[in-house]
Every structure is written in structure tokens, then in C-alpha cells.
Amino acid sequence: MIVASIDIGTNTVLLLIAKVDLGLKKIFPLVNEYRMPRIGRGVKKSKLIVPEKIESLLSVLDEYKGIIENYKCDRVILSGTNALRLANNSNSIIELIKQKYNYDLKVITGEQEAEFAYLGAISGIENSGPSMVIDIGGSSTEFIYGDDTKIIFKKSLQLGSVSSTEQFLLHSPPLFSEIGELNSEIKKSISLIDPKIIPQTVIAIAGTATTICSMVNGLKEFSEVSVDNSKLGFKDLKNLISELKLFSKEDIIKIYGSIMKGREDIILAGACILFQIMESFEIQKVTVSTRGIRYGAIINFMNNK
């Protein structure tokens, strides 16, 4: 059967269309699409997704609906994450999407988000064994430790690239003091994670990790083939941050190219989160995966069939 899985995040809305073998429990990707309407802008403070951002979301879903119909998908799965958990008007958005597209949007819990992220990430790695998956989103960061498909530990922190930028990095380029306050907050949040559970294999997923990997490797446009399962080193990330903190968001687009469009103002905060994690837990390199929640949602669907 053909399944479409849409991940509605704080910053991005991602579409995966895949051929699914229910007997073998295998996913064969056919299409991956990425859009950045950033529906969660300001949601942490206002507790609302504003009408302008709802329209942006619907515009993306209009486009995705055409792709889904073209592939004659048998099932459409929509997963909403932290921005929709925080917003007081999530129910009205769920109803609007049901009326307009007949799609059932499920706002998943932080625990479910962690599970989907983990299952999605390891689905692209052979013989994963003990692994830690780090998912830096727009308004939350998930840590998930497991052994193969068994999840042993998961923790969701209210710490993300969009929310951290809005709270701390108020200038472009940011002030030295702003970066210091952000790093202090990150260290405080990740101190809740026991360093003893960090295994040898650490996998970073979602837009922060894939974009940083692209930047480090000189890619001006995103290439899933080039990024998926590649390695990102601690020193490379440290050097990148040293550059980014000197640039305005306009400079970042000029220097790093169109791959930054929609992330130019939030990439530094996301990079700081990943850097502090790697430094605190003495992680020298992470494996970057382009898979994540949209893959995990399909795996969850298969497991419940």
C-alpha cells in the first residue's frame, strides 16, 4: 500500500510518501517534501497559532494534497507536535483540516513524538544497537535512548531553535551576552539528562542537524543522498558556530546559499543546542539522519495493523 505521512512541526511541515510492505514491516520512500511555514512563531508566549500562520499551513497542505492524490495514497497520516500541543486553538485547526481535506490530524504527546523520532531515525541505520536519537525541533528537543527497536529512556525538553531564538537572540548578529544567556539556559535544561545513558551511537535528526551538516559540507542546496547517514564532528560544529555568531541573518543567506532560506535567523540557536549537548556529554561525532517523525508515524501505523 501507499502511505502519506505529514509531520506538522513548529518550523517545518514535512511530507513523506512511501510504499509500505505490511508483511515485512518495511518502508520504501517515494517522495520527500519540505516546507517551512513556521506555524509556531510566537506560540510559546501567546499560546496561539495566529491566522496568518494557519493560512500558511493550509497553503502547504493544499500543495501536498495534490501530490498525495497524484500518488493515489491509500492512507494519509498527520502528526502535530509541540507547537500544536502548546496552542490553545489547536482543536479549531484540527476541525478546519478535517473539514477542508478530510484528514485526521493527531496532536501527539511529547512521549509519542520521542518514540516516532527514534523509530524513524533507526529505520535508516543497519544494526543500530544501543543508540541515542536527538531531535532538535522548533520549540522542543527530544532525547531518546534505545536498543534496536526497544526504547529504554525518553525525555522531552522545552528547548528549540525557534523558541530559543525568540527568547534570547534578539539582535542580528546577536550580542555576546545573548549567546551567553542562551548557552546557560541550554546547559541548565540538558543537565536533566544522565550522561551515563549516552551510548557510542548518537543520531541527530530534523532540520537543525541536516542543515548544519549541509553547511559544513559546503552544500548550497539540500541533498538527501549527501546528508543521510553522514557524520558531523564536534570541531566542525564549533568552527561553524564561531562564524555564525558574527553574521546577520542576511549575511547567512548570502554566504551559505538557498539552503538557509527559512532557517537563517534560527540556525545559530539550533547549532548552540547541538553543540552544548555534544560538549556536555563528550560526543565527538553524531550520525545525521534525514528520517524522523514522519517515518516513525508510518512504523507506528504498521505496528498497529
N, C-alpha and C positions, 0 to 999 in steps of 0.2 A: 504494500500500500504506500501511497504518497502522503506525507505529513508535512504541514507547515507549522513552524514554531516561531512565535514572535515574543521577544523579550523587551518589555517596556521599562526602561531604566530612567534614572534621574536625568542623564545626559543624552543617552542614545536610545534608539528603537531599532532592534536587530531582527532580521528575518532569516530563518533557515528553512529551506525546502529540501526534504530528504526522502529517499526511498528507504523504507523500513522493512526489515525481514523479522517478523514476529517470532518465527521459529528459532532462528539463530540469535535473536536479540542484537541485531546489527543495524547500524545507521550508515547509509551511503549518501553523503551530501551531494545535492544537485545545484543548489543556489544559496549564496550568502549575500545579503544586502545590509548596508549600514547607513543609517541616517541620524542626524544629531539635532533634534528639535529642542532639547534641554527643557523638558517639561517641569523639572524640579527647581528651576531658578527661583530662589527666594522662599521655597516651600518650608524650609526649616523654621523660618521666622514667622511667616504669615499663616502657615498650616493650610494653605490653599494653592491649588494649581489654577493659575489665572486664565481667563477666557482666551487671551492671545495664545497661550501655550496649548490649550485644549484644541484650538484651531490648527496649530502646527502639528499636533499629534494626529488629528483627523486627516490632515493633508498627507502625512506619511502613510497612514492606513489605507487611504484611497489608492495610493500608488501600489502598495503591497497587495491590495485586493485584486488588482489587475494581474499581477504576477502569479498569485495563488490560483486564480481562475484559469490562467494560461496553462498551468501545470496540472489542472484538474485534481487538486488535492482532495483526499478522502477525509482528512481531519485537519482542523485548524486549532492550535493551542496558543493561548495568550497568557503570558505570565507578567504580572506587575510587581515591581519591587519597592524599594524603600520610599521613594517619593510618593507613591500611591498609598503606602502604609501611613505616612505622616499626614497626608492631605485630608481635611475634613470633608471635602467634596468628592471623594473617590467613588462613593456609591452612585452619584449622579453621572459620573463619567462612565462607570460600568454600564449603567442603564442606557446611556447615549450610544455606546458602542454596540450594545445588543440590538437596539432599535435600528441603527444605521447599517450594520453589517451582519447581524445575527451571529456575532462572535461572542463567546462567553469568556470575558476577562476575569481571571482569578488572581487576586492580590495575594501573593504567597507570603508566609511568615518569614522572619529572619532565619529561622531554623531550616525551613524548606529551601530558601534561597541558597543557604550554605550547602545543603545536600545536592541541589541541582547543579551548582557551580562545580562541586567536587566530581560528581558523576560525569558531567560534561567534559571536564578537563582531562580526567584519566582515560576517557574513551578514545583519546587520540594518542595514547602512550602505551607502547608494548611493555608488558611485565612491570607495571608501575611499582608494585610492592609498597612498603611504607612511604607515604607521600604527604606533604603539606601543600594545600592549594590556598593561594592568597588572591582574593578578588577585591580589587580597589575600585569601587563604584563612585558614582557622583555624590552620594550622601552617606554611604556606609562602606565598611571594609569587613569582609568575611575571612576568617581563618578556619580551615577545615583539615583535620588530620585523619588519615585513614590508612588501611592496609588493603590493597586491591579495591574491591567494591564495598568493603566494610568500613563505615565511618565510626571512628573512635571518639573524636572530640570536634566540636564546632563552636565558634564564638563570633558574634556579630558586634562590631563596634560602630558607634555613630561618628564616623570619621570618613570623609570622602573628598574627592578632588573639587567638586563644585561647592559644597558647603564650607570646606576649609578655606577656599579662595574668598568666598563672600564674607567669612568671619574675620580672616586675618590679613589677606593680601589686598589691601585697599588702594594701593598705588601701582602704577605700571611705568617703569620697573618697580618692584616692591622695595620698601625701606628695609634696611638691615634689621631693625627692631621687629618688623612684622614677620620676617622669616624666623627670627629667634623665638617669637611667641608661638608661631605655628609649630616649630620643631619641639618646643616644650610641651605643647598640647598632645602632639603625636606620641612622644615618649611616655607621657602620663597614661594615654589610652592603651598603648601596647604593653605597658607594664602588667596588665591583667593577664597576659599570655605567659604561661610557664615555659621558659626556654628549654626545659628538658624534653619537651614533646616535639621539638623541631628535628625532623629526620634529615637524611642526606639528600633526598629528592624534594626540592621545593619548586612548585609550579605557579607561575604568575599568569593570571588571565585578565581579560577585559581591556578596555581602551587605553588606560594609562600604560600598562605593560607593553601592549602591542605597538603603541605609538612611540614610546621610548626606544624600544628595540629597533623600530624603523629609523628613528633619528640617529641612533648610534651607528647603524649600518649604512647611513647615507642615502636612504630611500626617500625620494620626494613624493612618491605616491605609494599607497598601501598595497602590498603584495602578500596575500595569504600564504602562498607557497614559500616565500622567502622568510616569513616571520614564524610560522607554526613550527613548534619544537626546536626553535633556535635558543641559544644561550645568551644571557645578559649578565655581565660581570659587575661586581661591586665597584671596581675602579672606573669602569666606563660610565656607570651611573653617577659617580661622584664628580667626574670631569664634566659631564653634561650639565649637572646642576650648577656647577661653578660658572658655566656660560649663561644658562637660562636666567639666573638671578640678576644679571646685568642688562637684560633686554626688556624692552616694552613688548606688548602683545603684537604690535605692528611689526617690530623687528623680527619676532619669532617666525611670522609667516614669510617674510622676505628671505630669511636665512634658510629655513627648513622646508619651505615649499607648501604645496596644497594639502599635504598630509596633515597639516596642523589646523586646517580650517574647521572651526567649531571647538577646537581644544587649545587655541593659542593663549587664552587667559587662564586656563585651569591646569595646564600640563605641569607647571612648576610645583603646585601643591601636591598633585598626584605623585610626582617624582620624589618629593620630600617624604611622603608617606612610605613609599617603597624603600627609599634609602635608609630611613630610620629603622625600618623593620630589618633590613639586611645587616645594618651596623649593630643593632641591639642583640641580634641572635647570631652574629658572626657568620652570616651566609655569604659565601664568596661568589656564588653564581646561582641564578634561577633559570629554569626552563620556561620559556614563554609559549603559551598555548593560545591559539585563536578560538578555541572552543570554550564553552561555558554554560550559562543558564539555559539558553535555547536548546542545546544538546541534552542537558540534564532533564529538561521537561519532557523530551521525547523518550528518554530512557525510563523516566518515571511512568509515562503512559504505557510503555511496553511491559514494564514490570507488573502493572496492574491489570493487564489484559488476561 
